[in-house]
Amino acid sequence: MSYTHIQQAAYEANMQLPKLGLVLFTFGNVSAADRGLGVFAIKPSGVPYDELSPDKMVIVDFDGNTVQGSLRPSSDTKTHAVLYKYWEGIGGIVHSHSTYATAWAQSQRDIPIFGTTHADHNTVDIPCAPPMSDEMIKGNYEYETGFQIMNCFNERKLDYREVEMVLVGNHAPFTWGKTPEKAVYNSAVLESVAQMAYLTEQINGNAPRLKDALIKKHYERKHGPDSYYGQ
């Protein structure tokens, strides 16, 4: 069985993280899935980005078992596996510790929808999942992180196909998309929106949320049935 297509995709997506300023040292990882084969390729654990190559990407199934590869997969592999297993619409996942998004996660706060840049991508505040319970932490930690994310979406009645990003309380962000490229895009957007929201609160601590009419307008002009943004 050849997995070179997802290994190449995962490699290229991982290499975008340092270029976009989303990772430091070996922080973070990207995976690329082939849903037909029921596997994904993910960055090996602790390997610097400048030492990566497509053949070093580890192949893992949706239960978190290594299928191919001599290196140990990312320590976050089981989180990716859970999301792929239960959220069938995604083909790529990014986990980073980007500065501003992680700061909001550490603050255990949703990122408020203050402006149209945010509304171009989401119609709601970017959710921050509550910190994991002690029982979950003592258990299969990375596996439970996947459920921590899904529980947050279930409780808030959010659709993962519409909101493609989350903050994990006291931890850091995860993003996803139909492709690994879209997941990386979402990670960069999340970091930018997180920075803008932080600066907004520094300038005006009482800044109001964006009004509904503008949220609707900006989201629908890019994503609605009559969207007209772009070519």
C-alpha positions in Angstrom: 0.0 0.0 0.0 1.4 3.4 -1.0 0.8 6.4 1.3 3.1 8.8 -0.4 0.3 11.2 -1.4 -0.7 11.9 2.2 2.9 11.8 3.4 3.7 14.6 0.8 0.6 16.5 1.8 1.4 16.3 5.5 5.1 17.3 4.9 4.1 20.3 2.9 1.5 21.4 5.4 3.9 21.0 8.3 6.5 23.1 6.6 4.0 26.0 6.4 3.8 26.3 10.2 7.3 27.8 10.7 6.9 29.9 7.6 3.7 31.4 9.0 5.2 32.0 12.4 2.8 29.5 14.0 5.4 27.3 15.7 8.7 27.5 17.6 11.2 24.7 17.7 9.2 21.4 17.4 5.9 22.8 18.8 2.9 21.8 16.8 2.0 19.3 14.1 -0.2 18.8 11.0 -1.8 15.6 9.8 -3.3 14.7 6.4 -5.9 12.0 6.1 -7.0 9.6 3.4 -10.5 8.7 4.5 -10.9 6.0 1.9 -7.9 4.1 3.4 -8.8 5.1 7.0 -5.4 6.4 7.8 -3.6 9.7 8.2 0.0 10.9 7.9 1.4 13.0 10.8 4.6 14.7 11.8 7.0 12.5 13.9 7.4 13.5 17.5 10.2 16.0 18.4 11.8 16.2 15.0 12.9 19.7 14.0 11.1 21.1 10.9 14.3 21.5 9.0 15.0 17.8 9.4 11.6 16.7 8.1 11.0 14.9 4.8 7.9 13.2 3.3 9.1 9.7 4.1 9.5 10.6 7.8 5.7 11.3 8.1 4.2 8.5 10.1 1.1 6.6 8.9 -1.6 6.0 11.6 -5.1 4.6 11.6 -8.2 6.3 13.1 -7.7 4.3 16.3 -4.3 5.8 16.8 -2.3 2.7 15.8 0.9 3.1 13.7 0.5 1.5 10.3 3.8 2.5 8.7 6.9 4.4 9.8 10.0 3.8 12.0 9.6 7.0 13.9 7.3 7.7 16.8 4.3 9.8 15.7 3.5 13.1 17.3 2.5 13.0 21.0 -0.9 14.5 19.9 -1.6 11.7 17.4 -4.5 10.2 19.5 -6.3 13.6 19.5 -6.0 13.7 15.7 -7.2 10.1 15.5 -10.3 10.8 17.6 -11.3 13.8 15.6 -10.9 11.9 12.3 -12.9 8.9 13.6 -15.9 10.9 14.8 -15.9 14.0 12.5 -16.1 12.5 9.0 -15.9 15.8 7.1 -12.3 16.6 7.9 -9.2 15.7 5.9 -6.5 17.7 7.8 -5.8 18.9 11.3 -3.3 21.4 12.8 -2.2 21.7 16.4 0.0 24.7 17.3 1.1 26.7 20.2 0.9 30.0 18.4 1.3 32.9 20.7 -1.9 34.8 20.7 -4.3 31.9 20.3 -2.5 30.0 23.1 -2.7 33.1 25.3 -6.5 33.1 24.9 -6.6 29.3 25.6 -4.5 29.9 28.8 -6.9 32.6 29.8 -9.8 30.1 29.4 -11.7 32.6 27.3 -13.5 32.5 24.0 -12.3 34.9 21.4 -15.1 37.5 21.0 -16.2 38.4 17.5 -15.2 42.0 17.5 -14.8 42.7 13.8 -15.4 41.8 10.2 -12.1 39.8 9.8 -13.5 37.4 12.4 -16.9 37.4 10.7 -15.4 36.5 7.3 -14.6 33.1 8.8 -17.0 32.5 11.8 -20.3 33.8 12.9 -19.6 33.0 16.6 -17.0 33.6 19.2 -14.1 31.1 18.8 -14.9 28.6 21.5 -12.5 27.7 24.3 -13.2 24.2 25.7 -13.1 24.0 29.5 -10.0 22.6 31.1 -9.9 18.9 31.2 -11.1 17.1 34.4 -8.6 15.4 36.7 -10.0 12.0 35.8 -9.5 12.6 32.1 -6.0 14.0 32.7 -5.0 10.8 34.6 -6.4 8.6 31.9 -5.4 8.5 28.2 -4.7 12.2 28.0 -4.2 12.8 24.3 -7.2 10.5 23.5 -9.3 12.4 26.0 -8.3 15.8 24.4 -10.2 14.7 21.3 -13.4 14.2 23.4 -12.7 17.4 25.3 -13.0 19.2 22.0 -16.0 17.3 20.8 -17.8 17.7 24.1 -17.4 21.5 23.8 -19.0 21.5 20.4 -21.8 19.2 21.4 -22.6 21.3 24.5 -22.6 24.5 22.5 -24.4 22.9 19.5 -21.7 24.0 17.2 -21.1 22.3 13.8 -17.4 21.4 13.2 -18.0 21.9 9.5 -18.8 25.6 10.1 -16.5 26.4 13.0 -13.2 24.8 12.1 -11.2 26.0 15.1 -11.1 25.6 18.9 -9.0 26.6 21.9 -8.4 23.9 24.4 -8.5 25.5 27.9 -5.0 25.9 29.5 -3.5 24.3 26.4 -3.5 25.6 22.9 -5.5 25.7 19.6 -6.6 23.0 17.2 -7.9 23.7 13.7 -9.1 21.5 10.9 -10.6 21.5 7.4 -11.5 19.4 4.4 -7.8 19.4 3.4 -4.5 19.9 5.4 -4.0 23.2 3.4 -7.4 24.5 4.7 -6.5 23.4 8.2 -3.2 25.4 8.0 -5.1 28.4 6.6 -7.5 28.2 9.5 -4.6 28.1 12.0 -3.1 31.3 10.5 -6.5 33.0 10.5 -7.1 32.0 14.1 -3.8 33.4 15.2 -4.4 36.7 13.4 -7.9 37.0 14.8 -6.6 36.2 18.3 -4.0 39.0 18.1 -6.6 41.5 16.8 -9.0 40.6 19.6 -6.2 41.0 22.2 -5.2 44.4 20.8 -8.9 45.5 20.6 -9.3 44.9 24.3 -6.1 46.8 25.1 -7.3 49.8 23.2 -10.9 49.6 24.5 -11.7 47.3 27.3 -15.4 47.9 26.7 -15.3 47.2 23.0 -18.7 45.9 21.8 -19.1 42.7 19.9 -19.8 43.1 16.2 -23.4 43.7 15.5 -25.4 40.8 14.0 -26.1 42.6 10.6 -22.4 42.9 9.9 -21.7 39.3 11.1 -24.3 38.0 8.7 -23.2 40.2 5.8 -19.5 39.4 6.0 -19.9 35.7 6.5 -22.5 35.3 3.8 -20.7 37.3 1.2 -17.9 34.7 1.4 -19.8 31.5 2.3 -23.5 32.1 1.7 -25.6 30.8 -1.3 -25.2 34.2 -3.0 -21.5 34.7 -2.1 -19.6 37.1 -4.3 -16.2 37.3 -2.7 -13.3 36.2 -5.0 -13.3 34.7 -8.5 
